[in-house]
Amino acid sequence: IYCFVLAPAGIYFDGKPISVLFDLRNVLLHISVPAMSIIDHLLNCPKGELRYKHAPIFLIYPLIYFATVNLRAIFSTKRFNDGSLYPYFFLDPYLDGQGWGMVAIYLAVICLIFVGLAMLYIFLDKKLANRKNKKS
């Protein structure tokens, strides 16, 4: 999401330089930690236990994050650097009058991306399990 949505949007809409968007904090938080988590699972966890029916479980994180961000916006007066109550433009219904309908569309697209990535992840898990079984 960061590399393909947030960073390009920051460059295009806000005119932020790449050096700001890909500073050490952003790279660690949005790129390194997720990549290392996936690599860790692929290298260290049992293979072949995931099923395609488990893909919706991958939606827990973005849905809890969405709920948490909205609860924070309702109950907190703290604002982000841009003055918004929301950390990202696609979560802010008041930004340029985009409304909750547009936020729902963004959330639906993010959920589809998460499920698609989950399906890819499960596919790779199955391939690695099959490869391991062929060697045994």
ZADO-1210 file (C-alpha; in nm, 4 decimals, padded with zeros to 6 digits):
<atoms>
<atom x="00.0000" y="00.0000" z="00.0000" code="ILE" pos="1"/>
<atom x="00.2772" y="00.2424" z="00.0909" code="TYR" pos="2"/>
<atom x="00.4930" y="00.1867" z="-00.2166" code="CYS" pos="3"/>
<atom x="00.2090" y="00.1775" z="-00.4684" code="PHE" pos="4"/>
<atom x="-00.0484" y="00.4189" z="-00.3200" code="VAL" pos="5"/>
<atom x="00.0811" y="00.6439" z="-00.0439" code="LEU" pos="6"/>
<atom x="00.4272" y="00.7355" z="-00.1718" code="ALA" pos="7"/>
<atom x="00.3115" y="00.8078" z="-00.5296" code="PRO" pos="8"/>
<atom x="00.0200" y="01.0120" z="-00.3932" code="ALA" pos="9"/>
<atom x="00.2596" y="01.2078" z="-00.1734" code="GLY" pos="10"/>
<atom x="00.4757" y="01.2858" z="-00.4742" code="ILE" pos="11"/>
<atom x="00.1876" y="01.3679" z="-00.7087" code="TYR" pos="12"/>
<atom x="-00.0562" y="01.5519" z="-00.4794" code="PHE" pos="13"/>
<atom x="00.1684" y="01.6995" z="-00.2106" code="ASP" pos="14"/>
<atom x="00.4869" y="01.7467" z="-00.4109" code="GLY" pos="15"/>
<atom x="00.6893" y="01.5711" z="-00.1412" code="LYS" pos="16"/>
<atom x="01.0384" y="01.4646" z="-00.2452" code="PRO" pos="17"/>
<atom x="01.1198" y="01.0933" z="-00.2602" code="ILE" pos="18"/>
<atom x="01.3814" y="01.1431" z="00.0128" code="SER" pos="19"/>
<atom x="01.1057" y="01.2399" z="00.2596" code="VAL" pos="20"/>
<atom x="00.8705" y="00.9601" z="00.1591" code="LEU" pos="21"/>
<atom x="01.1432" y="00.6983" z="00.1740" code="PHE" pos="22"/>
<atom x="01.3293" y="00.8186" z="00.4811" code="ASP" pos="23"/>
<atom x="01.4551" y="00.5542" z="00.7241" code="LEU" pos="24"/>
<atom x="01.1419" y="00.5611" z="00.9439" code="ARG" pos="25"/>
<atom x="00.9046" y="00.5085" z="00.6508" code="ASN" pos="26"/>
<atom x="01.1219" y="00.2391" z="00.4930" code="VAL" pos="27"/>
<atom x="01.1446" y="00.0452" z="00.8199" code="LEU" pos="28"/>
<atom x="00.7750" y="00.0798" z="00.9055" code="LEU" pos="29"/>
<atom x="00.6172" y="00.0312" z="00.5643" code="HIS" pos="30"/>
<atom x="00.8652" y="-00.1867" z="00.3752" code="ILE" pos="31"/>
<atom x="01.1195" y="-00.3687" z="00.5934" code="SER" pos="32"/>
<atom x="00.8922" y="-00.4920" z="00.8724" code="VAL" pos="33"/>
<atom x="00.6230" y="-00.6341" z="00.6397" code="PRO" pos="34"/>
<atom x="00.8836" y="-00.7896" z="00.4088" code="ALA" pos="35"/>
<atom x="01.0765" y="-00.9443" z="00.6968" code="MET" pos="36"/>
<atom x="00.7538" y="-01.0830" z="00.8459" code="SER" pos="37"/>
<atom x="00.6692" y="-01.2550" z="00.5188" code="ILE" pos="38"/>
<atom x="01.0230" y="-01.3850" z="00.4737" code="ILE" pos="39"/>
<atom x="01.0266" y="-01.5120" z="00.8328" code="ASP" pos="40"/>
<atom x="00.7027" y="-01.7016" z="00.7795" code="HIS" pos="41"/>
<atom x="00.8177" y="-01.8467" z="00.4488" code="LEU" pos="42"/>
<atom x="01.1479" y="-01.9623" z="00.5987" code="LEU" pos="43"/>
<atom x="01.0491" y="-02.0714" z="00.9488" code="ASN" pos="44"/>
<atom x="00.6850" y="-02.1779" z="00.9658" code="CYS" pos="45"/>
<atom x="00.5368" y="-02.5137" z="00.8622" code="PRO" pos="46"/>
<atom x="00.4295" y="-02.5109" z="00.4977" code="LYS" pos="47"/>
<atom x="00.1021" y="-02.6231" z="00.3471" code="GLY" pos="48"/>
<atom x="-00.1213" y="-02.5494" z="00.6453" code="GLU" pos="49"/>
<atom x="-00.2836" y="-02.2404" z="00.4959" code="LEU" pos="50"/>
<atom x="-00.6029" y="-02.2803" z="00.2946" code="ARG" pos="51"/>
<atom x="-00.7707" y="-02.0391" z="00.0551" code="TYR" pos="52"/>
<atom x="-01.0684" y="-02.0221" z="00.2905" code="LYS" pos="53"/>
<atom x="-00.8293" y="-01.8540" z="00.5391" code="HIS" pos="54"/>
<atom x="-00.7808" y="-01.5518" z="00.3096" code="ALA" pos="55"/>
<atom x="-01.0539" y="-01.3397" z="00.4773" code="PRO" pos="56"/>
<atom x="-00.8628" y="-01.3670" z="00.8066" code="ILE" pos="57"/>
<atom x="-00.6057" y="-01.1358" z="00.6489" code="PHE" pos="58"/>
<atom x="-00.8733" y="-00.8609" z="00.6611" code="LEU" pos="59"/>
<atom x="-00.8600" y="-00.8444" z="01.0402" code="ILE" pos="60"/>
<atom x="-00.5647" y="-00.6064" z="01.0433" code="TYR" pos="61"/>
<atom x="-00.6925" y="-00.3414" z="00.7971" code="PRO" pos="62"/>
<atom x="-01.0446" y="-00.3460" z="00.9446" code="LEU" pos="63"/>
<atom x="-00.9186" y="-00.3061" z="01.3026" code="ILE" pos="64"/>
<atom x="-00.6835" y="-00.0325" z="01.1842" code="TYR" pos="65"/>
<atom x="-00.9731" y="00.1471" z="01.0125" code="PHE" pos="66"/>
<atom x="-01.1881" y="00.1228" z="01.3260" code="ALA" pos="67"/>
<atom x="-00.9024" y="00.2430" z="01.5472" code="THR" pos="68"/>
<atom x="-00.8266" y="00.5408" z="01.3228" code="VAL" pos="69"/>
<atom x="-01.1923" y="00.6447" z="01.3292" code="ASN" pos="70"/>
<atom x="-01.2215" y="00.6040" z="01.7058" code="LEU" pos="71"/>
<atom x="-00.9104" y="00.8184" z="01.7423" code="ARG" pos="72"/>
<atom x="-01.0600" y="01.0833" z="01.5129" code="ALA" pos="73"/>
<atom x="-01.3827" y="01.0860" z="01.7174" code="ILE" pos="74"/>
<atom x="-01.2314" y="01.0937" z="02.0647" code="PHE" pos="75"/>
<atom x="-00.8999" y="01.2755" z="02.0181" code="SER" pos="76"/>
<atom x="-00.8207" y="01.6328" z="01.9356" code="THR" pos="77"/>
<atom x="-00.4627" y="01.5491" z="01.8357" code="LYS" pos="78"/>
<atom x="-00.3947" y="01.6239" z="01.4726" code="ARG" pos="79"/>
<atom x="-00.1352" y="01.4948" z="01.2300" code="PHE" pos="80"/>
<atom x="00.1299" y="01.7177" z="01.0679" code="ASN" pos="81"/>
<atom x="-00.1078" y="01.8193" z="00.7880" code="ASP" pos="82"/>
<atom x="-00.3752" y="01.9274" z="01.0394" code="GLY" pos="83"/>
<atom x="-00.6012" y="01.6291" z="00.9734" code="SER" pos="84"/>
<atom x="-00.7482" y="01.3962" z="01.2331" code="LEU" pos="85"/>
<atom x="-00.6704" y="01.1079" z="00.9948" code="TYR" pos="86"/>
<atom x="-00.3236" y="00.9720" z="00.9155" code="PRO" pos="87"/>
<atom x="-00.3895" y="00.9153" z="00.5441" code="TYR" pos="88"/>
<atom x="-00.5913" y="01.1005" z="00.2804" code="PHE" pos="89"/>
<atom x="-00.7965" y="00.7947" z="00.1876" code="PHE" pos="90"/>
<atom x="-00.9299" y="00.7627" z="00.5436" code="LEU" pos="91"/>
<atom x="-01.0352" y="01.1278" z="00.5803" code="ASP" pos="92"/>
<atom x="-01.3996" y="01.1802" z="00.4781" code="PRO" pos="93"/>
<atom x="-01.3655" y="01.5567" z="00.5244" code="TYR" pos="94"/>
<atom x="-01.0707" y="01.6033" z="00.2892" code="LEU" pos="95"/>
<atom x="-01.1881" y="01.8005" z="-00.0143" code="ASP" pos="96"/>
<atom x="-01.5426" y="01.6810" z="00.0550" code="GLY" pos="97"/>
<atom x="-01.4691" y="01.3224" z="-00.0500" code="GLN" pos="98"/>
<atom x="-01.7209" y="01.1908" z="00.2048" code="GLY" pos="99"/>
<atom x="-01.7723" y="00.8506" z="00.3609" code="TRP" pos="100"/>
<atom x="-01.8691" y="00.6957" z="00.0265" code="GLY" pos="101"/>
<atom x="-01.5224" y="00.7583" z="-00.1151" code="MET" pos="102"/>
<atom x="-01.3614" y="00.6346" z="00.2072" code="VAL" pos="103"/>
<atom x="-01.5717" y="00.3166" z="00.1727" code="ALA" pos="104"/>
<atom x="-01.4464" y="00.2732" z="-00.1853" code="ILE" pos="105"/>
<atom x="-01.0859" y="00.3156" z="-00.0701" code="TYR" pos="106"/>
<atom x="-01.1448" y="00.0658" z="00.2112" code="LEU" pos="107"/>
<atom x="-01.3028" y="-00.1838" z="-00.0299" code="ALA" pos="108"/>
<atom x="-01.0047" y="-00.1545" z="-00.2661" code="VAL" pos="109"/>
<atom x="-00.7621" y="-00.2015" z="00.0238" code="ILE" pos="110"/>
<atom x="-00.9579" y="-00.5092" z="00.1378" code="CYS" pos="111"/>
<atom x="-00.9464" y="-00.6518" z="-00.2149" code="LEU" pos="112"/>
<atom x="-00.5726" y="-00.5927" z="-00.2270" code="ILE" pos="113"/>
<atom x="-00.5290" y="-00.7635" z="00.1109" code="PHE" pos="114"/>
<atom x="-00.7343" y="-01.0658" z="00.0021" code="VAL" pos="115"/>
<atom x="-00.5462" y="-01.0795" z="-00.3291" code="GLY" pos="116"/>
<atom x="-00.2132" y="-01.0718" z="-00.1479" code="LEU" pos="117"/>
<atom x="-00.3417" y="-01.3344" z="00.0947" code="ALA" pos="118"/>
<atom x="-00.4330" y="-01.5590" z="-00.1978" code="MET" pos="119"/>
<atom x="-00.0863" y="-01.5091" z="-00.3463" code="LEU" pos="120"/>
<atom x="00.0721" y="-01.5803" z="-00.0095" code="TYR" pos="121"/>
<atom x="-00.1334" y="-01.9001" z="00.0317" code="ILE" pos="122"/>
<atom x="-00.0451" y="-02.0043" z="-00.3237" code="PHE" pos="123"/>
<atom x="00.3266" y="-01.9619" z="-00.2482" code="LEU" pos="124"/>
<atom x="00.2842" y="-02.1515" z="00.0788" code="ASP" pos="125"/>
<atom x="00.1248" y="-02.4421" z="-00.1111" code="LYS" pos="126"/>
<atom x="00.3983" y="-02.4360" z="-00.3768" code="LYS" pos="127"/>
<atom x="00.6688" y="-02.4470" z="-00.1096" code="LEU" pos="128"/>
<atom x="00.4885" y="-02.7346" z="00.0650" code="ALA" pos="129"/>
<atom x="00.4621" y="-02.9281" z="-00.2618" code="ASN" pos="130"/>
<atom x="00.8270" y="-02.8636" z="-00.3379" code="ARG" pos="131"/>
<atom x="00.9267" y="-02.9838" z="00.0087" code="LYS" pos="132"/>
<atom x="00.7108" y="-03.2977" z="-00.0249" code="ASN" pos="133"/>
<atom x="00.8669" y="-03.3833" z="-00.3637" code="LYS" pos="134"/>
<atom x="01.2161" y="-03.3672" z="-00.2108" code="LYS" pos="135"/>
<atom x="01.1166" y="-03.5965" z="00.0793" code="SER" pos="136"/>
</atoms>
